[in-house]
Amino acid sequence: MNNRITLITWILIAVAAVIFLPWLAYRVWLSSFDSNRPFVEKEIERMRQAGLPVDNESLDTWYQNRTDPTDAREWMETGQFVVSSDFVTLAQGVPQFDPKTPEDSEWTPDGWPAEASVRRLLKDTVALREKIKTLSRKRIPVRYPIRLNSFQTNLAHMQSLRGIARLLDVECAVAIADRNSIGLISAVQTLFDMVEVHRNEPFVVSQLVCSAIRRMAYSSIRKGIEQGFLDDSAVESLNKQLTVESLAFDSLRETFQSEMAGALPMFMNLDEYLVNDLGDGSNGFSRSWVTGSRRARYNDIAHYIEHIQSLSDIDTQALDAAIAQAEKSEEELMRNVRGAGVLGAPGWIVTGVAAPAIAAIVSSFAEEKVQRNFLMHGLAVRRYQWKENNQEHGAFPDSLEALSQIGFHSKDWPTIGPKPFGYRIEGETAVLWHTPNRVGKETQADPPTLDGSTPYADQLSNAMMRLKK
């Protein structure tokens, strides 16, 4: 009898252990997440006091206070028209819009293959272009509407800006073909104004769209500098625009804070991203996978806040140092993500928000700044011609150091790392070049020779100017 009781006792103890030990491990697992809760709550309160959104309600308030509904609607309608079938019909044969026409169909002394269709498009869309310029000149910040509690961002609307910008790019192309400096400056200024209207849009990817638009303006300025039709007032005007231009790289802190403003409410409303038990888990997880997610999210938010704070501290004084710091921050983030809670699960949509390709983004913004600095050198060479020679086709400077005679110092407009801009005179042509960061670590001794088989031909082409007298 006693043996039977002992056996039953041991069976009950074993059953209890099977039940209790997993429960105890589960409680310990949950308590590990609670350790981050005080830090998260303190940081959220700090951001709340600073006026940053920390949940859906404050995100909505933050968003609405930073836009004008009328301007936002007009921008959206403009973007929708540029991608409409009516506009596509108008734009047939124009390189920037027609996939059947090569993008590199540029003006040459022998003619311009797309000239007739390009000029026709500009004639048919003059009212639209004036509307774009009016909206841009107002520079009222526009925040496109987003659906809260979802991953529908403003990216679609931001992408429509590319179509609008291409229309201005067409205007730049005609101005260059006509050697019309006033037309070129007007279109370039509008491109710069467009991205100012959309500064600090969450998310970082939106700023990548703005960066692409600025590069359209850079490309047109470069062609104008090369052809040499800009008079002294046009050179001074472009020089002033580029000097005061706002760049994403110079405002990384604000850009990443804006990224957090859009993403943090997603973490705070984590349940909205959990699918039911029948879900396939493509954009979330079944509730059975994420039991305790309300606590787990504090661990994820802590990782995310620490990451954004580290990005906000990136030093933008040295381009190469900023890229190295971004690479280090990304490595640390990925280590944290692998040890995180729900955030660390591969393929989850929130993980993509918290762990974008930060190093690539910072490098792209830095490359954009180098392009601006490169153009400043080209404009300085043209200014030297005017100021030192008192004539449009005066002598080029013998070296970049000679530009100090007009108050321009190359060291104030650097490249990435130990790669000074290259410069030399070839007959009646001044050649400027540099090596993009993704192509090489040092500037080549000679200007690159480009042909159809040259690696990185597009990047190298944008990194070289041949200034004609």
Secondary structure, DSSP 8 states (H G I E B T S, - for coil): -HHHHHHHHHHHHHHHHHHHHHHHHHHHHHHHHHTTHHHHHHHHHHHHHTT---SHHHHHHHHHTT--HHHHHHHHHHHHHHTSHHHHHHTTT-TTT-TTS-TT---BTTB-TTHHHHHHHHHHTHHHHHHHHHHHHH---------TTSS--SHHHHHHHHHHHHHHHHHHHHHHHTT-HHHHHHHHHHHHHHHHHTTT-SSHHHHHHHHHHHHHHHHHHHHHHHHT---HHHHHHHHHHHHH---TGGGHHHHHHHHHHHHHHHHHTGGGG-B-TT--SSSS-BTTTSTTHHHHHHHHHHHHHHHHHHHHT---SSHHHHHHHHHHHHHHHHHHHHTSSGGGSTT-HHHHHHS--HHHHHHHHHHHHHHHHHHHHHHHHHHHHHHHHSSTT----SSGGGGGGGT--GGGS--SSS---EEEEETTEEEEE---TTT-SS--SS-----TT-TTHHHHHHTEEEEE-
